[in-house]
Amino acid sequence: MKYDVCFTIISSATTPQADRLLHKIAAVNDCSQVIDFDTVAAHPEYLFGRLYMTPDGLFENVLFAFDKS
């Protein structure tokens, strides 16, 4: 694979079929995930810093110049 991309899918699925579909999409690789919309609304910090995964499976944060203030 040329690019190693992780997907974070925010789910608003209302049926078991829709939920299964989203989990199948996230199963494309080990670092993709499905997070329920209500969970993200209650804890938006779940979306911060998940920019890349190290080879040992840990998520690391990338800081750009505007993040360093």
C-alpha positions in Angstrom: 0.0 0.0 0.0 1.4 3.4 -1.0 -0.4 5.4 1.8 -1.2 4.2 5.3 -4.5 6.0 6.0 -6.6 5.6 9.2 -10.3 6.5 9.1 -12.2 7.8 12.1 -15.9 7.3 11.3 -18.5 9.3 13.3 -21.5 7.0 13.4 -25.1 8.2 13.4 -26.3 4.7 12.4 -29.9 4.0 13.5 -30.1 0.4 12.4 -28.0 -2.7 13.0 -27.4 -3.0 9.2 -26.0 0.6 9.1 -23.8 0.0 12.1 -22.4 -3.2 10.5 -21.6 -1.3 7.3 -19.6 1.3 9.2 -17.7 -1.3 11.1 -16.9 -3.1 7.8 -15.6 0.1 6.4 -13.4 0.6 9.5 -12.1 -2.9 9.3 -10.1 -1.9 6.2 -7.1 -1.7 8.6 -6.1 -1.9 12.2 -6.0 1.9 12.9 -9.5 2.8 11.6 -12.3 3.2 14.1 -16.0 3.9 14.5 -17.1 6.3 17.2 -20.7 6.9 18.1 -22.0 10.4 17.4 -23.2 10.8 21.0 -19.8 9.8 22.4 -18.1 12.4 20.2 -20.6 15.0 21.3 -20.0 14.3 24.9 -16.2 13.8 24.6 -14.9 15.8 21.5 -11.3 15.2 22.8 -11.6 11.7 21.4 -10.9 13.2 18.0 -7.8 15.2 19.0 -4.3 14.0 18.3 -5.1 10.9 16.3 -3.0 11.8 13.3 -0.7 8.8 13.1 -0.1 5.4 14.6 3.4 4.1 15.6 4.5 0.6 14.5 3.8 -0.6 18.0 0.1 0.5 17.7 0.2 3.7 19.8 -1.3 6.9 18.5 1.0 9.9 18.4 0.3 13.5 17.9 1.8 15.8 15.3 2.2 19.4 16.2 2.2 22.1 13.5 3.5 25.6 14.1 0.0 26.9 14.9 -0.5 24.1 17.6 2.6 25.2 19.6 1.2 28.4 21.2 
